[in-house]
Amino acid sequence: MGLAVWALIAYIGTIVVWSVALRRGIGEGMVVGFLVVCAFGGTRFLELLVVGLQDAFNEEIVFAALAFTFIGFLLASTGVIDRQVEILNSLLGRLPGGAGYVATVGSALFGSVAHSGSANAATLGTVTIPWMKRSQWPAPVAATVVAGNAGNGTVIPPSASFFILIGTATVAPLVTVGELLPAMFVAAAWCVLWRLVVIAYFVRRHRIQRVPASDISPFRQSFRHGWTSLLVFLGILVPVFVTLGPTGAFVTDALGEDAADTISIVVWIPVLLGLLALLLGRKKLPKGVRGWYDFVAETAPRYRDIGATLVFAFAGGAVLTELGLADQLAAVLNGLDASPVVMSVIVAVMVVLVAGPLSSTATIATIGGIGFSVLVVAGVDPVLAACVVLVAASTEGASPPGASAIYIATGIAGVNPVKTFVPLVVLYVVPILLIAALIGPGWLPVPH
């Protein structure tokens, strides 16, 4: 194996030891891992340090991901999410175990807006875990559901991982946003469908009954009270329509190609979502300078790890690329000379293992392009290859022991995190891995 492959092994090992064995923050582990990777350059240490940081700070997605974190907090703090859940409760609460279905569908809706597994677990968990416990769901199972659903925050496009992968040098020439977006919506739908199957399993196994009628508002009432909360999804639809498909072509013709190219979907989705969140939640926004100071200060701890993780994930990925990781790892995997089916399984497993200690964004930034290239060389369609990598990376929210969503959900539920590890692996990580592997050879229908 080449130097860069050993650097990758040391990078992942350092992060695992730092964040799991030493129980330090994942952001801190990413910084240390980045320095370790730079050290593999020997006398080029300072050069690689600069290359990595320059690459990281030039990424639009760093802004987008940090903005999504704030938007998730804003939506939860102003009650917009509560109104959406109330509508879902009116539709699904009468089903036995309805709170679990609402938790799953709600996480998918929230995941399409705020693309963060930890934010998904924190936001939906705050509302749904107490509700699930009140409706006869065992506390460890409620935590398992919320942590297992966290992947909806990263698999549903257009997520941070989506943009990282589509922007890599190996993917960009072969797959366009317009091709990958509908494919990933279908791939994500398979993942959501499986999560609903898991809810049905839990309901049957634990004999969970329907929510008391007194806790369910009539649909007309909940819709009348909360329909405006659904307008937040315009923050996604408008940039998508302006930049993609026939409407995107119309805008390009009207404005000219140069002007249209300045409309970045990565920037405008969080900007519009933020504006809509402020508008829809204006009545519950803080008043005065002191109120806003406290409000912003409350969000600060959320950026400690996600900011460092994003910046140093990109930086570490850039240095690994500079060391020649793509060619070296591709040579190792291509040497297997495996069929598209077998290679889809191998790449999915590889991505899942890396996604355990890393976030999905860090995983994609580090090895996403490599996994994609290996699959394409093995004969997998480029669009399907991208889907395989993204779906496999979305397991990070449910992968013990390093996934932050697990500790967020168990903290809300008040249970020992270890009680969720086995069910998370068996019911969420392994099945999502299989979904990814089946997409590659085309055995699971996805448009391409």
NORHUTA-V286372 format. One record per helix or strand of 2 or more residues. SS is the DSSP state (a for helix, b for strand). FROM is the first residue (numbers start at 1). LEN is the number of residues. Records with the same first field share a line. If there is no record, write none. Layout:
SS=FROM-LEN, FROM-LEN
//
This chain:
a=3-19, 26-14, 42-16, 60-18, 80-13, 98-14, 117-18, 139-11, 152-4, 160-7, 169-4, 177-30, 213-3, 219-25, 245-11, 257-5, 265-16, 282-3, 288-35, 325-10, 340-18, 360-18, 382-17, 404-10, 418-23
//
